[in-house]
């Protein structure tokens, strides 16, 4: 399968690429800003020749057509799976959040997935799977936490985008699902909640995501699925 994974330089994205790479038939494009960490990912992989690293800042929307698209064209003629994993969390009291915090979180957590899905529409194979990685904080009715108002709102928007895309492209046989992750031990979680120890490691969650990315769209479309034992 031809697979694109964003946010691949650390945490769940890094581990998801490694999990997908256990099958040498998977050709993977790993996207992140940090080229050094992407090279480390390739070095740690079981089949490095099947991983193409693509250093790119997903907030540079003006470069999607002129830079990102040609690089993706060099890697693939068609795409089977897109995993929108890249994201950012800024934990800050609501009254202290500013427009820069808003732009950063909404740019990476919802605008980048929108832009990337739109860019890749002509390249999706039949029964392609768009898998958006959201958070339990973005699920209506779930527990919410102080300092995460903008983060949770952006992840809620990603969940609704998932439902909308699944409906809009069902006649083209493009499937879209969203995994709303609970607490997972990553650098991002440790920075936001330093005293908290999550019950699930990044590699454990990545194994689930990799398996769902390959198989989940045969059973689900347009679904927001909570994947959580607990939340912080």
C-alpha positions as CSV (number, residue, x, y, z in Angstrom):
1,X,0.0,0.0,0.0
2,X,1.0,3.6,-0.6
3,X,0.7,5.5,2.7
4,X,1.3,9.1,3.8
5,X,1.8,9.9,7.5
6,X,2.1,13.4,8.8
7,X,3.7,14.4,12.1
8,X,6.1,11.5,11.6
9,X,9.2,12.9,13.4
10,X,8.1,12.0,17.0
11,X,5.5,10.4,19.2
12,X,2.6,8.5,17.8
13,X,3.5,9.5,14.2
14,X,7.0,8.2,14.5
15,X,5.8,4.9,16.0
16,X,3.0,4.6,13.5
17,X,5.5,4.7,10.6
18,X,7.6,2.0,12.3
19,X,4.5,-0.1,12.8
20,X,3.4,0.2,9.1
21,X,7.0,-0.5,8.1
22,X,7.0,-4.0,9.5
23,X,5.3,-5.0,6.2
24,X,7.8,-4.4,3.3
25,X,4.9,-4.1,0.9
26,X,3.9,-0.8,2.4
27,X,5.5,2.3,0.8
28,X,5.4,5.2,3.2
29,X,6.0,8.9,2.8
30,X,6.8,10.4,6.3
31,X,6.1,14.1,6.6
32,X,7.4,16.4,9.4
33,X,9.4,19.6,9.8
34,X,12.4,18.1,11.5
35,X,14.6,16.4,8.8
36,X,17.1,15.1,11.4
37,X,14.4,13.2,13.3
38,X,13.0,11.9,10.0
39,X,16.4,10.5,9.2
40,X,16.5,8.8,12.6
41,X,13.1,7.3,11.8
42,X,14.4,5.9,8.5
43,X,17.5,4.6,10.3
44,X,15.4,2.8,12.9
45,X,13.0,1.2,10.4
46,X,12.9,-2.4,9.4
47,X,12.8,-1.7,5.7
48,X,14.3,1.8,5.2
49,X,14.1,1.6,1.4
50,X,10.3,1.7,1.6
51,X,10.3,5.0,3.5
52,X,10.6,8.3,1.8
53,X,11.1,11.2,4.2
54,X,9.6,14.6,3.3
55,X,10.7,17.5,5.4
56,X,7.9,20.1,5.2
57,X,6.2,22.6,7.4
58,X,2.5,22.0,7.1
59,X,1.7,25.5,8.1
60,X,3.3,26.8,4.8
61,X,0.0,26.6,3.0
62,X,1.3,28.8,0.1
63,X,3.8,26.0,-0.7
64,X,1.4,23.1,-0.9
65,X,1.0,23.3,-4.7
66,X,4.5,24.4,-5.6
67,X,6.6,22.3,-3.2
68,X,4.6,19.6,-1.4
69,X,2.6,18.4,-4.4
70,X,5.7,17.8,-6.7
71,X,7.4,15.9,-3.9
72,X,4.4,13.7,-3.3
73,X,4.3,13.1,-7.1
74,X,7.9,12.0,-7.0
75,X,7.0,9.4,-4.4
76,X,3.6,8.0,-5.6
77,X,1.4,7.9,-8.6
78,X,-1.5,7.0,-6.3
79,X,-2.3,6.9,-2.6
80,X,-4.1,4.3,-0.5
81,X,-4.0,5.8,3.0
82,X,-3.5,9.2,4.4
83,X,-3.0,9.5,8.1
84,X,-3.4,13.1,9.4
85,X,-1.5,12.8,12.6
86,X,0.4,16.1,12.8
87,X,-0.9,18.4,15.5
88,X,-0.1,20.7,18.3
89,X,-1.3,21.3,21.9
90,X,-0.9,24.6,23.7
91,X,-2.0,24.3,27.3
92,X,-2.8,27.7,28.6
93,X,-5.6,29.3,30.6
94,X,-8.4,30.5,28.3
95,X,-7.9,34.2,29.2
96,X,-4.2,33.9,28.4
97,X,-4.6,32.3,25.0
98,X,-4.0,34.7,22.2
99,X,-4.5,34.8,18.4
100,X,-1.1,33.2,17.8
101,X,-2.1,30.3,20.0
102,X,-5.4,30.1,18.1
103,X,-3.8,30.2,14.7
104,X,-1.1,27.6,15.6
105,X,-3.5,25.0,16.8
106,X,-6.2,25.5,14.2
107,X,-3.6,25.7,11.4
108,X,-2.0,22.3,12.3
109,X,-5.0,20.5,13.8
110,X,-7.7,21.3,11.2
111,X,-6.5,23.5,8.3
112,X,-3.6,21.3,7.4
113,X,-5.7,18.1,7.2
114,X,-8.2,20.0,5.1
115,X,-5.5,21.3,2.8
116,X,-3.7,18.0,2.5
117,X,-6.9,16.0,1.7
118,X,-7.9,18.5,-0.9
119,X,-4.4,18.4,-2.5
120,X,-4.4,14.6,-2.6
121,X,-8.0,14.1,-3.9
122,X,-6.9,13.4,-7.5
123,X,-4.4,10.7,-6.3
124,X,-6.6,8.6,-4.0
125,X,-7.2,5.0,-5.2
126,X,-10.6,3.4,-5.0
127,X,-11.3,2.5,-1.3
128,X,-8.6,4.9,-0.2
129,X,-8.7,5.6,3.6
130,X,-8.3,9.1,5.1
131,X,-7.6,8.6,8.8
132,X,-7.7,11.7,11.0
133,X,-6.1,11.5,14.4
134,X,-8.2,13.5,16.9
135,X,-8.6,13.5,20.7
136,X,-11.2,12.6,23.2
137,X,-11.1,16.3,24.1
138,X,-12.7,16.9,20.7
139,X,-15.6,14.5,21.3
140,X,-18.9,16.2,22.4
141,X,-19.9,15.1,25.9
142,X,-16.5,13.9,26.9
143,X,-14.5,15.2,29.8
144,X,-12.9,18.6,29.2
145,X,-9.7,20.0,30.9
146,X,-8.7,23.5,31.8
147,X,-6.2,25.1,29.5
148,X,-7.3,23.0,26.4
149,X,-10.2,25.0,25.1
150,X,-8.6,25.8,21.8
151,X,-6.9,22.5,21.4
152,X,-10.2,20.6,22.1
153,X,-12.1,22.9,19.8
154,X,-9.7,22.3,16.9
155,X,-9.9,18.5,17.4
156,X,-13.7,18.7,17.5
157,X,-13.6,20.5,14.1
158,X,-11.4,17.7,12.7
159,X,-14.1,15.2,13.9
160,X,-16.8,17.0,12.0
161,X,-14.6,17.4,9.0
162,X,-14.3,13.6,9.0
163,X,-18.1,13.1,8.9
164,X,-18.5,15.7,6.2
165,X,-15.8,14.3,3.9
166,X,-17.1,10.7,4.3
167,X,-20.5,11.9,3.0
168,X,-19.1,14.1,0.3
169,X,-16.8,11.5,-1.3
170,X,-18.7,8.3,-0.7
171,X,-19.7,8.1,-4.3
172,X,-16.0,8.2,-5.2
173,X,-15.4,5.3,-2.8
174,X,-13.0,7.3,-0.6
175,X,-13.5,6.4,3.1
176,X,-12.7,8.8,6.0
177,X,-12.6,8.0,9.7
178,X,-11.4,9.6,12.9
179,X,-9.8,8.1,15.9
180,X,-10.3,10.1,19.1
181,X,-7.3,9.2,21.2
182,X,-7.3,9.1,24.9
183,X,-4.2,9.7,27.1
184,X,-1.1,8.4,25.4
185,X,2.4,8.8,26.7
186,X,4.0,11.2,24.3
187,X,6.3,14.3,24.5
188,X,3.3,16.5,23.9
189,X,1.3,15.0,26.8
190,X,4.3,15.1,29.1
191,X,4.8,18.8,28.4
192,X,1.1,19.6,29.0
193,X,0.7,17.3,32.0
194,X,4.2,16.6,33.4
195,X,3.0,14.8,36.6
196,X,0.6,12.4,34.7
197,X,1.6,9.0,33.4
198,X,-0.7,7.7,30.6
199,X,-1.8,4.1,30.6
200,X,-0.9,3.6,26.9
201,X,2.5,4.1,25.3
202,X,3.0,5.8,21.9
203,X,4.1,2.5,20.3
204,X,1.0,0.6,21.7
205,X,-1.3,3.3,20.3
206,X,0.6,3.4,17.0
207,X,0.1,-0.4,16.5
208,X,-3.6,0.1,16.8
209,X,-3.6,3.1,14.4
210,X,-1.5,1.2,11.8
211,X,-3.8,-1.7,11.9
212,X,-6.9,0.4,11.7
213,X,-5.5,2.5,8.8
214,X,-5.2,-0.6,6.8
215,X,-8.4,-2.5,7.7
216,X,-10.8,-0.1,9.5
217,X,-12.3,1.5,6.4
218,X,-13.7,-1.9,5.4
219,X,-16.0,-1.7,8.4
220,X,-16.4,2.0,9.1
221,X,-16.9,5.3,7.2
222,X,-17.5,8.7,8.6
223,X,-17.1,7.5,12.2
224,X,-15.5,9.1,15.2
225,X,-14.2,6.3,17.3
226,X,-13.0,6.8,20.9
227,X,-9.8,4.9,21.6
228,X,-9.2,5.5,25.2
229,X,-8.8,3.8,28.6
230,X,-8.9,7.2,30.3
231,X,-7.9,10.8,29.7
232,X,-5.6,13.1,31.8
